[in-house]
Amino acid sequence: MVTGGWWLVLVAGKNLRSQAPTTNTSHQHEPPATMIIINILLILIAVYCAAMMAVWDVRARIIPDVFLFPFLLAGLLLCDQLPWMPGGFAESALAGAIGYGVGFALNIIFKWIGSKKEKKNNRISRPTTNDQRPATSDQRPTTSDQRPTTSDPIGMGDIKLLAAGGIWMGITGLSIALIAACVFGGIWGMLRRQRYVPLAPFFFAGMGVAIAVLIVTE
């Protein structure tokens, strides 16, 4: 995730230097200098917000809007200057809509799968004998223990994060970032042997991979 953030800093800085004018008039030099400072501040804000979103997602399974919306806004302000985004604002907006749609579709799919599993578990647990009925109080903790497994694997924070990622990365970059995030998250989940895999840290790592791939193949 941090690697992805520093990729943004390096690439944006390179892009801004390449756009600086070659004339010597002070009037023409002032706007690029101001633009560089503003863009660096936006990038640093985005990197900080990305780091905080990753930490919150790992520790609390939440992606707070207080970090997500500044990250998204910074992407909108910088999208016309990102070298891996040839389509500019139009591609950024379209990729953001695609990211939101993909996340929303995944949310519906996982909800449907979870409801099917819950119905199957209820059918299995229904047939109980008279001897087992008094033990219902002992069975209550098991239902509470199972709640995290039936919660939505893709929440609204994840959906909005995919939209923000599309704004930053464009269509091709978003696709690469999603694939890389699935690979990294899948490996982490298998090593940790747990079902819940936080999206934010692995998606930001995937963004770093996507930026590297897009720059190398440019």
N, C-alpha and C positions, 0 to 999 in steps of 0.2 A: 504494500500500500504506500509506504514512504517512497519506495523506488518510483512508483507511478507518479507521485507528486513532484519529485525532483526531475523526472522526465519532462513534466509540464514546464517547470522553471527553465530548464536548459533549452528546450525547443522553442518556447515562446521568446526567450531572450535572443536566440539566434535569428528567429523570424523578424523581430523588431529591429535588430541591427541591420538586417538585409534591406529593410524598408526605409532606413534613415536616408535623407537627401545628401547629395554630394556637393551642393553649393556651399559657399562660405558666408552667406548673409545670415545675420543673427535672427532676423525675423522668421526665416525658414527653419532655423534650428530649434527654436523654442517649443513649437508644438510636438515634435517627435520626443524631446526630452520629457515633456509633461506626460505624453502618452506612455512612455516607458515606465515612468514612476507609477502611474495609475495602474498599468497592467501588471507590474510586479506586485503591487499591493493586492490586486484582485487575485493573483495566483497564490500569494502567501495566505490570503484568507481562505481560498479554496483548499489548499493543502491542510491548513489547520482544521477546517470543517471536516475534511475527509478523515483525518486522523481521529477526531472526536467521534464521528459516526462509527468508525470501526471499533473503537474502544467500547462505546455504548452498546453496540450490537453484540459484541462478545460477552460483556459482563451482564447486561440487563435485557438482551434480546429486543432492544428498542433502537430505532433510528430517529432521534429527535428532530422535529421540524426547525428548531432554532439553529441547527447546523445544516440541515438539508436545503432549506430555501436560499441562504446566502451562497451555498455551493452551486445551486441551480442558476441563480441570478448572475454569478460571476461567469458561468459558462455562456449565458446569453450575451453578456457584454463583450466577451472575448472571441466568440465563435467565428466572426468574420476575419480574424487574424491568425487562427490556428492553421498551421501549414498542412495538417492532415485532413482538413475540411475544405475541399475545393468548392463545394456548393454553398459555403457561407451560411448565412442565417437561415435560408430556405431549407438546406439539408439538415441543419441543426434542429430546427423546429419539427421537421418530418421525422427525424430519428428519435426525438423526444417523444413524439406521439406513438411511434412504433414501440419504443421501450415501455411506455405506459400500457399499451395494448398487450404486449407480450406478458408483462407482469400480471395484468388483470386476468388474462386467459389462464395463466398458470395458477392463479388463486382459485379460479372457478374449478379447474381440473382437480386440484388437490382437495378442495372442499368436497367435490363429488366422490373422490376416492375415499376420503375420510368418512363421509356419511355411509358409504357402502360397508366399510370395515366396522363402523359402529353398529349398524344394523345386524351384521353377521355376529358380532360379539354378543349383542343382546339376545339373539335367537339361541345362541349356545348356552347362555347363562339363565334362560327362562326356566327350563325344566328342573324344578327343585322338589325334593321330597319333604314330608312334614318334619322329618328330623333335622333338615337343614334350615328351616325357616327361622328358628331362634338365632341363628348365626348371622343374621343380616347386619347387625351392628358391627360385627367383626369384618364384614366385607366392605363397609363404607370407605375405609382408608384406601382400598384398592382402586375404587372409582376415582378418588382424588388423585392418586398417583398416576392414573392413566390420562388425566386431562392434558398435560403438556404434549402427549403424543397425538392427541386428536385436535390440537390447536392448528391454526393455519400455518403451514410451512412458509407461505408467501403472504406477508402482511402488507398493509397499506404503506408502511415505511419502505419496504422492499420495492413495491410498485413505483413509488415516487423516486426512489433511488435509481431504478432502471430508466425512468424518464430523464432524470438529470444526467445520467451517464450517456444517454443518446444525444443530449444537447452538447455535451463535451466532445463526444467521439465521432458523431456522424453515423451513418448506416453501417458502413464496413467496419469501422472501429468498434461499434457496439456489438456487432456479431462476433468479432474476435474476442472482445472482452468477456462476453457471456460464455463462450466456449472455454476460454482459459479459466474463468471463475468456476465453472462446473468441474473442470479437471482438478484444480487446486482444492476446491471444497470437497470433492469426492475422495481424494487422497487423504485429506485431513480427517474426514469423517470415518474412513476405514481405520486409520491409525488410532484415532481416539475411541472408536467403537461406540459412537453415539449418533442418534438420528438427527438431532438438531445441528445444523451447520450455519453459522452466521454468514449472511451474504456480503455485508459491507467490506470486510477486509479482503476477501478473495475477489470481489468485483473490482476493487481499486487496484489490486495486484494485476488482474486481467486487463485493466485500462493501461497499466504500464507496459504490459506485453504488447497490447494493440498499438500503442504509440510507437514502440520500437519497431514492430513489423511494418507499420505504415511508412515510417521514415526510411527504413532500409530499402523497401521496395518502391519508394517514390521515384 
